[in-house]
Amino acid sequence: MNPIVEFCISNLARGSQVVFDTLDKDPNVDVLDYGCLQNCGVCSSGLYALVNGDIVEGETPDELLKNIYKHIEETWLF
């Protein structure tokens, strides 16, 4: 089973779409998008995703992607 990364469609529109697209090409990560993840405060203030249920944030798409992979490495056993 792969780690699961979830995105809110509103946050995709705010700039995390490129991160979604990059992760979607990674066969070792399962990526999902939802209408809302019920984290509106976090969503409205910057880029974020849920990684196995944990909020991971980044100020830029590159930083978000880096932080997602870092979180996976620190918490996930392949």
C-alpha positions as CSV (number, residue, x, y, z in Angstrom):
1,M,0.0,0.0,0.0
2,N,1.2,3.5,-0.9
3,P,1.1,6.7,1.1
4,I,-2.0,8.7,0.3
5,V,-1.9,12.4,-0.5
6,E,-5.2,14.3,-0.6
7,F,-5.8,17.7,-2.1
8,C,-8.8,20.1,-1.9
9,I,-9.9,21.3,-5.3
10,S,-9.9,24.9,-4.0
11,N,-6.2,24.5,-3.0
12,L,-5.4,23.0,-6.4
13,A,-6.8,26.2,-7.9
14,R,-4.7,28.3,-5.5
15,G,-1.5,26.8,-6.9
16,S,-1.0,23.2,-5.7
17,Q,-2.1,21.7,-9.0
18,V,1.4,21.3,-10.2
19,V,2.2,19.3,-7.1
20,F,-0.8,17.1,-7.6
21,D,0.3,16.5,-11.2
22,T,3.9,15.6,-10.2
23,L,2.8,13.2,-7.4
24,D,0.2,11.7,-9.7
25,K,3.1,10.5,-12.0
26,D,4.8,8.8,-9.0
27,P,3.8,5.1,-8.9
28,N,4.7,5.0,-5.2
29,V,2.2,7.6,-4.1
30,D,-1.7,7.5,-4.3
31,V,-3.1,11.0,-5.0
32,L,-6.7,12.0,-4.6
33,D,-8.7,15.3,-4.9
34,Y,-11.8,16.2,-3.1
35,G,-14.3,19.1,-3.2
36,C,-13.3,20.0,0.4
37,L,-11.1,18.6,3.1
38,Q,-12.6,20.6,5.9
39,N,-9.4,22.6,6.5
40,C,-10.7,25.9,5.2
41,G,-8.4,28.1,7.4
42,V,-5.3,26.3,6.2
43,C,-6.6,26.1,2.7
44,S,-7.2,29.8,2.5
45,S,-3.9,30.8,3.9
46,G,-1.5,28.8,1.7
47,L,-0.8,25.6,-0.1
48,Y,-1.3,22.3,1.7
49,A,-2.2,18.6,1.3
50,L,-3.1,15.8,3.6
51,V,-0.4,13.1,3.7
52,N,-1.8,10.0,5.3
53,G,-4.2,12.3,7.2
54,D,-1.5,14.8,8.4
55,I,-1.5,18.4,7.2
56,V,1.6,19.3,5.2
57,E,2.1,22.9,4.1
58,G,4.3,24.9,1.8
59,E,4.6,28.5,0.8
60,T,5.4,27.6,-2.8
61,P,4.5,24.5,-4.9
62,D,8.2,23.5,-4.8
63,E,8.3,23.8,-1.1
64,L,5.0,21.9,-0.7
65,L,6.3,19.0,-2.9
66,K,9.5,18.9,-0.9
67,N,7.7,18.9,2.4
68,I,5.3,16.1,1.2
69,Y,8.2,13.8,0.2
70,K,10.0,14.7,3.5
71,H,6.9,13.8,5.5
72,I,6.5,10.5,3.6
73,E,10.1,9.6,4.2
74,E,9.9,10.4,7.9
75,T,6.6,8.6,8.6
76,W,6.1,5.9,5.9
77,L,7.8,2.5,5.7
78,F,8.1,1.2,2.1
